[in-house]
Amino acid sequence: MNRAKYAGAGAGVSNSSALYFGGNYPPGDNLSAETELYDGTSWTEVADLNTARQNLAGDGIATSALAFGGFVPPGNTKTAITESWNGSGWTEVADLNTSRVSIGSAGVSNTSILAFGGDVGSGTRQQALTELWNGTSWTEVADLNDARFVMQGAGTVTSAIACGGYNFSPNITANTETWNGTAWTEVNNLNTARYNHAVAGTDNTTALAFGGTPAVTGKTEDWNGASWSEVADMNSARQDHDGEGTATSALAFAGSPPVGGLTEEWNGSSIATNVLTD
């Protein structure tokens, strides 16, 4: 990547096309509005978000994406701001119903996104809230069974998966839930409980989970619709990164500890490293 960052969000459908936006970059605490586009070979800076932020969520594809929630300055305030990407620029649209950070997401365009869980920063903090974006507004739908934040998800608004995360009792979780368009169902857990990981996948029957913490890891697990299986580790252990694509064609990028803009591609059987310089 052109700038090493973490705690941003992304969109994409394969290991040859992805978008990364927002986040934080060292040294110090620098919230970013930058957006970078990956074409399968290199990253290019494109139009900035209207609001710089970190720990936001996002989903869609490289030409039609949505960014929502996150911390904004001053003082890392939690926001409900939502922005829509049309392939060339960002436009502010209707806010989330509930301001929060570290939200899970699934969806395939800027007109069809699912947002679930998150941290509201006070009271119970971890949330089970699920909201559906229809291209115009957010509507609250059925809650997760397990309230949590810094989890990850993938899929569509009618067939999604959420896994891992953190809550304040019992803290780190391996719980996995699938969404059928109406409700969440608890299914088999990840083999390794984790949060701040990444997930790529097309629906609730096929997904890839990789990286995360505690004890920053490169562990990768494959979901076949019934259970998780450990597969080849990432070359560079990381957390607070992003992952896009499918279970057989995925991309991992950004993250901490600083990985220097390192990008990794997954082809379904092994990981190849593509190191891009500034």
N, C-alpha and C positions, 0 to 999 in steps of 0.2 A: 504494500500500500504506500501511497505518497506520504502519509503521516501515521506513525504508530499510535493507535488509540485503543480505548477499552470502554465498556459500558455504553456502547451505541446500539443501534438496531439495524436490521437489514431486510432485504426482500430478494427473492430469486427462485428459480425452478430447476436449476441444474448447476453443474460445476463450471459452466462456461458463461454464465450470465447472472450477475448479482449487483445489488445496490447496498451501500453502507452509509448511514447518516447519524449525525450527532455523536455523543460520547464525550470522553475526556482524554486529554493528552498530557504527558509529562514534558518538562518537570513541573511540579506543583499541581494545582487544581485548575485546569483550563477547560471550561465547557465549550463544546464545539457545535457549530452549525454546518460544518462541511459535509458534503455529500460526494462519495466516490462511486464510480461505475466500473465494474469488471466485465471484460469482453471475452474472457477465456485465456487471455495472454497478459494483459496489463490493466492497471487501475488508472482512471482518469478523473480528475476533479470536475464536478459539474455544479449546478446551481445549489446554493446554500438553503438550509431550512430558514424559515422566517424567525424561529425562536431557537437559540442555542440551548441544548439540554443534554443530560446524561440519564442513564437508567430508564430510558424511554422504551417503548415497544414499537414494533412495526411488522408489516407483512405485505404480501403481494408479489409482484414481479418487477423486473428492472424498468419497465415502462409504465407501470400502474401500481403504485404502492400507497400505503398509509402509515403515518407516524403519529403516535399518541402517548399522552402521559409523560412522566419523567420529572426530574429535578430541573428547576430553572433558577437563574439568579434574580434578585440577590438572596443569599442565605439558603440556597438549595431548597426553595419552596416547591412543594408538590403541585403539579399542574394537571389539568384535564384537556389542555390544548391538543387539537387534532389537525394535522396537515395532510393534504392529498397531493401525490406526485403524478404528473401526467406524461413523464418521459423527458420533460425539459425544465420544469419548474414546480415549486411548492405553492399551494394555496391553502390558507386557513379555512377550515370548515367547522361544523358543529362540534362542540366539546363533548368529551365523555361525561356521563352523568355523575361519576365519582372521581375526583382527583386522586391519583395514586402513582406509584413507581413500581418498577420490577414486575411488570405484568406479563403473563403468558399470552401467546397469540397464535392464530391460524387464519389462513385466507389466501386468496389467489388474485385479488385485484383491489383497486381503491374504492370499489363499490360493494365489497363482500368480505368482511373481516369479523373475527370473533376475538374478544379480549376477556381474559379470565384471571382471577386471583389478583395479587398485588399487595402493596403495603401503603396504608393511609397515614402512617406515622404517629398515630395517637390511639388511645383506647386499646382495643384488641389488636390493632395494626394489621395482622394478616387477614386477607379477604378471600371469600369464596365467590364473590360477585362475578357474574358473566354478563357481558354486554355484546350485542350484535349490531354491526354497522351495515346499513343498507344502501350506502352511497349518499345519504342525506342526513341521517340522524342515528344516534345510539339508542337502543332499547334494551332494558334489563330482561334477561331470560333466566333459565334455571341455574342455580348455584352449583359450583364444585361440591363434592362430598367432603373434601379435605381443604380447608382454608390454608393458603400459603402464598409465598412470594418467592422471587428469584427462581421460579420453576421455568420450564420451557415447554413449548408445544409446537405442533405442526398439523397440517391437513387443511380441511376446508370448513366452511360454516355448517356443513351437514355431516362431516365425518372427520373428527379431530382427535388428537391425543395430547394429554398433559402428563408430565412426569417430573419426579424429583421436586426440589424446592426446600423451603425453610419455613417453619413456624415456631412459636415459642413454647410448644408442648406437643410432641417430644423433640423439637428442634429439626435436625436434618432428616429428610424423608426420602424414601425410595418409591413412594406411592405413585401408581400410574392409573389414570382414568381415561376412558374413551367417551367421546361425544357423538351422538347419533342424529343431531339436529334438533333434539328436544330435551335430552337429559344426559347427565354424566353417570357413568357406571365404573365402579372400581374393578380393576383387573390385576393381573400379576405384576408384582413390583420389579423395578430395576434390580440388578444384581448388586450394584454399588450405590448406596444412598449418596446424593450429591445435590449441589445447587450451583448457580452461576455457570451452568453448562450450556450446550447448544443442542438443538434437535433439527433434523431435516426429515421431510417425509411428505407424502401426497395425501394420505388419509389415515384412518385409525387402524388400518391393517398392516401398514408398512412404515417403519421409521428408523432413524439412526440417531443415537444420543452419544455425545462425545465431549470430553474434557470436563471441567468443573472443579469443585472444591468441597469439603476441606481436604488438606494435603493435595495441592494442585496436581491434577492428573491429566493423562492423555488417554485414559481408558475409553473404549468405544464399545457400544452395545447395539445390537440389531434387534428390532421388534418385528415379529412375523404375524402379528394379529392375536397371538395367544401368550407368548412369553418372550423374554429378552435373552439374547445369547451374546457372550463376550466375543469380540472379533479383534482385529489388529488395532493396536494403540496408535494415537497420533504421534508424529515425530517430535512435536513440541508441546509439552504439557502446558495447559493454560486455563484460565477462568475469565469471566466477563467478556468472552468473545462472542462471535456470531456464527451461525451456520445456516446455510440455505441449500436447497436442492431436494434430492430424493434419497432413498436408502441405498441406491446404486450409483448415484451421480451427485455427490455433495461437495460443498466448499466450506472450509473453516478459515476464518480471518479475524484479525485484530485480537485483543485480549491482554491480560496481565498474568504474571509479571511481564513487563514490556518484551514483546517478541519481535520488535523491529520491523513491523509491517508484514511479517511472515504470513503467507497464504498456503494452505494445503488442500489438495484435491483428493477425493475418495472416489474410487471407481467400482466399488462393490466387492473387491477382494484385497486391495492393498492401498496404501496411501503414498502418493508421490508429492514431494516437496518442491514448491516453486518460490524461490526467494527473490523478491523484487526490491530494488534499491530506490531510495528517494531521488 
